[in-house]
Amino acid sequence: MPSIQPQSQPNITHRPPQSLLTTLREYRLSGQKAFAVLLDPDKIEQNALSELLARTATYPVDFFLVGGSLVTDYSHKEVITAIRRQSTTPIVLFPGNPLHIESSADAIFFLSLISGRNPDFLIGQHVIAAPLLKKSGLEILPTGYMVVDSGTQTTVSYISGTMPLPHDKPGVAACTAMAGEMLGLQLMYLDAGSGARKPVSPDMIAAVRSVVDVPIIVGGGINSGEKAYQAMKAGADLIVVGNGIEQDPDLLPQLSTVVREFNQSVVQA
């Protein structure tokens, strides 16, 4: 299974020796899967974060994502510093706007909201962020971001003023992802959103997998080992869980184990 080991570089702490995009492509090509925990700076408390990080020593994750659609206290640096104290796991920013850029992370999902038609989230905010990102030293991960209906309005759909993709229209998602790949986006992120009542369906994941070659990220509503397994089986290369672990700490060992067992089955096949 592809792995990332920390390496010291001048003025950059813990930067991985290998591009994270290359690592995600290796997962895609090998058939193995990765697991990320999303940390919202507004929602995670210091003690809870410390306990979570301690548990990842036993139940490892492949990436930490830091950010959210609406972050009010802009404490990204404090969260990243806390992670660095206890872990060498790579950190990827999951930004809601250009204010969420923090150069102490390793990389950033440069999200283009291709499921919507709001030009500000397709290219507008990217223009504002570009000069800052150029100077940041962060690895830029061009990502087609697709919000999927989860049975309730999510923060991202409200903030962006866009409609999510219909949950039962996998063909729409497939064509959207196909267009995104043709535009040069390097990752596809299917997201049911924070607090989703239902996750992205396996049918939709499989439909997207059948038409694109880039790695697929899936998040939102994955609150059980079975849902994680179904997402991976359908074609997700990286599963992302946030709220579920905040609400149920025992979900971390369950998901970590499911991912490792899935990868072991791939190796043995």
JOUR-V353063 format. One line per field, one symbol per residue. ss: DSSP state (2 for helix, 1 for strand, 0 for the rest). psi: psi as a letter, one per 20 degrees, with the letter a starting at -180 (. if undefined). A space follows every 50 residues. Layout:
BEGIN
ss=???
psi=???
END
This chain:
BEGIN
ss=00000100100100010002222222222200011111100000022222 22222200000011111000000002222222222200011111000222 00000011111110000022222222222222222200111111111100 00002222220000100002222222222222000011111000000000 02222222200000111110000022222222220001111022222002 2222222222222222220
psi=pqrpqqppqpjopjpqiqphggghhggghijrqqpqppoohhhpqgghgg gghhhihhnqrhqppparhophilkghgggggghhiqjpqpppnqhriij poiirhrponpomiiakohhihhghhgghghghhihiqppnopopopppj iqprghhghikqprpphkmhhggghghgggghijqiqpoooirpkphqrp qhggghgghiiqiqqppprpjnkqhghgghgghijphpqppfhghhhnhi hghggggggghghhhghi.
END
